[in-house]
């Protein structure tokens, strides 16, 4: 139990150090740090292939309850482009 608590403490300490570095990089502004993290996560997510493509590569098909692929004409437009 004590070893688990120590491990959890180490993880949380490293996370706190990382957050502190992000806030410093954002000029000490916590709100700007949050925006920086969100922007970084959004960029990372765009680098991950869509689940449908991963399943197809493995020879599998996504279950229908996860949704169906939209036609390009009916898909919502990305406002960032």
C-alpha positions in Angstrom: 0.0 0.0 0.0 2.8 2.4 0.9 4.6 1.6 -2.4 1.5 2.4 -4.3 1.0 5.7 -2.5 4.7 6.6 -3.2 4.2 5.8 -6.9 1.1 7.9 -7.1 2.9 10.7 -5.3 5.7 10.6 -7.8 3.3 10.7 -10.8 1.4 13.6 -9.4 4.7 15.4 -8.6 5.9 15.0 -12.2 2.5 16.2 -13.5 2.7 19.3 -11.3 6.2 20.1 -12.5 5.0 19.7 -16.1 2.1 22.0 -15.5 4.4 24.6 -13.8 6.6 24.5 -16.9 3.6 25.1 -19.2 2.4 28.0 -17.1 5.9 29.5 -17.2 5.9 29.1 -21.0 2.6 30.9 -21.2 4.1 33.9 -19.4 2.7 33.0 -16.0 -0.9 33.3 -17.2 -2.9 30.2 -16.1 -5.7 30.9 -18.7 -3.1 31.1 -21.5 -1.5 27.9 -20.3 -4.9 26.1 -20.5 -5.3 27.4 -24.1 -1.8 26.2 -24.9 -2.6 22.7 -23.7 -5.9 22.6 -25.6 -4.2 23.7 -28.8 -1.4 21.2 -28.3 -3.9 18.3 -27.7 -6.0 19.3 -30.7 -2.8 19.2 -32.9 -2.0 15.8 -31.5 -5.4 14.4 -32.2 -5.3 15.5 -35.8 -2.1 13.4 -36.2 -3.9 10.2 -35.2 -5.5 8.3 -38.0 -9.3 8.1 -37.8 -10.6 4.9 -36.0 -12.3 3.8 -39.2 -9.0 3.7 -41.0 -7.3 1.8 -38.2 -10.0 -0.8 -38.2 -9.9 -1.1 -42.0 -6.1 -1.6 -41.9 -6.7 -4.5 -39.4 -9.4 -6.0 -41.7 -12.2 -5.0 -39.3 -15.3 -2.8 -39.5 -16.5 -0.4 -36.9 -19.8 -1.4 -35.2 -22.8 0.6 -36.5 -23.6 1.9 -33.0 -20.3 4.0 -33.1 -21.8 5.9 -36.0 -21.6 5.9 -39.8 -19.3 7.8 -42.1 -20.9 10.9 -43.6 -20.9 11.6 -47.3 -18.4 14.4 -48.1 -21.3 16.6 -49.3 -23.3 16.3 -46.1 -20.3 16.5 -43.7 -20.1 19.7 -41.7 -17.5 22.1 -42.9 -14.4 22.6 -40.7 -14.4 26.3 -39.7 -10.7 26.4 -39.2 -9.9 25.9 -42.8 
